[in-house]
């Protein structure tokens, strides 16, 4: 059995989520095809592995402060 291919990242600009409330950003990201979302507090220690199809959202006080692929 061959492994399933990794989901592709949608053709979407992560910066469009900056400033949105976290729940709204996650909802829009799902509608635009992101397969995995990761909500992080500012300064969180994370691994540096790149995961195709994942959108990272740095959230502070309920709003997206930064967003990036992988």
Order of alpha helices (4+ residues) and beta strands (2+ residues): alpha-beta-beta-beta
